Amino acid sequence: MLAVVHAECSAVKQFVAVLREEQASLLHNDTERLMDYAGRKSEIVLTLKGLGIRRNATLAAQGLEPEDRKSTRLNSSHGYI
């Protein structure tokens, strides 16, 4: 499980690095590289999706279920409404 979490963190860092490179290219009017960035971001997103599936499968094998973050957010703010 820890290996999956580390891989997810690494993929997110890669995604942020690509976003920063893309932003720098836009600031310098280097539009030729934009398609390259789109392809790299798509690959990273697919990697993250696969890692999320692996994480959920690992949790299920341990008898645990991943939290539904949306309902957790709603429930945590319910006391303030």
C-alpha positions in Angstrom: 0.0 0.0 0.0 2.8 2.4 0.9 4.4 1.8 -2.5 1.2 2.9 -4.2 1.0 6.0 -2.1 4.6 6.9 -3.0 3.9 6.3 -6.7 0.8 8.6 -6.5 2.8 11.3 -4.8 5.5 11.0 -7.5 2.9 11.2 -10.3 1.3 14.3 -8.7 4.7 16.0 -8.5 5.3 15.2 -12.2 2.0 16.6 -13.1 2.7 19.9 -11.2 6.1 20.1 -12.9 4.5 19.8 -16.3 2.0 22.5 -15.4 4.8 24.8 -14.4 6.7 24.1 -17.7 3.5 24.7 -19.6 2.9 28.0 -17.8 6.5 29.1 -18.6 6.0 28.2 -22.2 2.8 30.2 -22.4 4.5 33.2 -20.8 7.2 33.1 -23.5 4.8 32.5 -26.3 6.3 29.0 -27.0 3.0 27.5 -28.3 4.7 24.8 -30.3 5.2 22.7 -27.1 1.6 22.9 -25.9 0.5 19.6 -27.5 3.5 17.9 -25.9 2.3 19.1 -22.5 -1.2 17.9 -23.2 0.1 14.4 -24.0 2.3 14.3 -21.0 -0.5 15.4 -18.7 -2.9 12.8 -20.2 -0.3 10.0 -19.5 0.1 11.1 -15.9 -3.7 11.3 -15.4 -4.0 7.7 -16.7 -1.2 6.6 -14.4 -2.9 8.2 -11.4 -6.2 6.5 -12.4 -4.5 3.1 -12.4 -2.8 3.8 -9.1 -6.1 4.8 -7.6 -7.7 1.5 -8.8 -4.7 -0.4 -7.3 -5.1 1.5 -4.0 -8.8 0.7 -3.8 -8.2 -2.9 -4.6 -5.5 -3.1 -1.9 -7.9 -1.6 0.6 -10.7 -4.0 -0.4 -8.4 -7.0 0.0 -7.8 -5.8 3.6 -11.5 -5.6 4.2 -11.5 -1.8 4.1 -13.4 0.6 1.8 -12.1 3.9 0.5 -13.8 6.9 2.0 -16.2 8.9 -0.1 -14.6 12.3 0.3 -17.7 14.2 -0.9 -19.9 12.8 1.8 -17.2 13.3 4.4 -16.9 17.0 3.5 -20.7 17.3 3.6 -21.0 15.6 6.9 -18.1 17.6 8.5 -19.8 20.9 7.5 -23.3 19.8 8.5 -22.8 21.0 12.1 -22.2 24.5 10.8 -25.3 24.8 8.6 
